[in-house]
Amino acid sequence: MGLLRIAVFLLAAAPGSAGAGAGSHVRDAETGFAKAFADRDQARFFSYVAEDATFLSPKKTMNGKAQVVEGRRSSGVRTRRFAGSPSGS
């Protein structure tokens, strides 16, 4: 059983394995989300919000995408621009 765990770990960590692209996928999603925020593109920003999302604010907790979208739009809060690029450079 121990050898099986080691083999699975080595296969998952190997360059070019199926799991290797996951990091770039997550990075691309994070960059897209940040860029939508920086560009103040609400439609694109909300496209990244999951159906079961939970956003916390000082005044309330919003559960689910519909509440998050409505809460952010009705709050009158304008999104601020990032000080740097969405990629962090």
VEXVOKE-562232 format. One record per residue (C-alpha): x, y, z; residue in one letter. Coordinates in steps of 0.02 Angstrom, whole numbers, padded with zeros to 5 digits, always signed. Each point is the difference from the previous one (the first is absolute). Example, Ala and Ser with C-alpha at 12.3 -4.5 7.8 and 13.67 -1.06 7.14 Angstrom:
% residues 2
+00615-00225+00390A
+00069+00172-00033S
END
This chain:
% residues 89
+00000+00000+00000M
+00143+00120+00040G
+00079-00027-00172L
-00166+00039-00083L
-00010+00167+00091R
+00177+00043-00052I
-00035-00047-00181A
-00158+00106-00004V
+00094+00148+00076F
+00142-00014-00125L
-00119-00011-00147L
-00100+00151+00060A
+00158+00103+00026A
+00085-00050-00163A
+00024+00137-00129P
-00122-00019-00143G
-00123-00098+00105S
-00186+00037-00003A
+00016+00103+00160G
+00138+00111-00069A
-00120+00114-00096G
-00107+00034+00153A
+00117+00135+00063G
-00008+00099-00160S
-00189-00021-00007H
-00019+00071+00175V
+00124+00140-00038R
-00094+00046-00160D
-00166+00004+00093A
+00073+00108+00139E
+00076+00121-00126T
-00163+00011-00097G
-00098+00034+00160F
+00123+00136+00054A
-00001+00079-00174K
-00191+00004-00003A
+00004+00087+00169F
+00134+00124-00056A
-00094+00036-00162D
-00162+00023+00099R
-00083-00126-00116D
-00144-00060+00108Q
-00064-00132-00122A
+00171-00080-00015R
+00034+00019+00188F
-00162-00087+00046F
+00033-00139-00127S
+00139-00058+00117Y
-00115-00008+00153V
-00056-00178+00039A
-00184-00042+00025E
+00038-00047+00182D
+00112+00150+00035A
+00002+00089+00168T
+00059+00180+00012F
+00026+00082+00168L
-00015+00186+00029S
-00001+00103+00159P
-00190+00017-00010K
-00059-00169-00063K
+00041-00171-00069T
-00059-00040-00176M
-00031-00183-00040N
-00016-00061-00179G
+00041+00086-00163K
-00169+00089-00013A
+00022+00082+00171Q
+00180+00046-00038V
-00046+00081-00166V
-00148+00094+00074E
+00095+00049+00157G
+00148+00070-00096R
-00108+00093-00125R
-00122+00073+00126S
+00136+00053+00124S
+00057+00141-00112G
+00179-00053+00032V
+00111+00040-00146R
+00142-00119-00031T
+00171+00078+00025R
+00139-00020-00123R
+00148-00108+00048F
+00165+00088+00030A
+00091-00125-00113G
-00042-00116-00141S
-00115-00148+00035P
+00145-00117-00031S
+00092+00074+00148G
+00140+00078-00101S
END
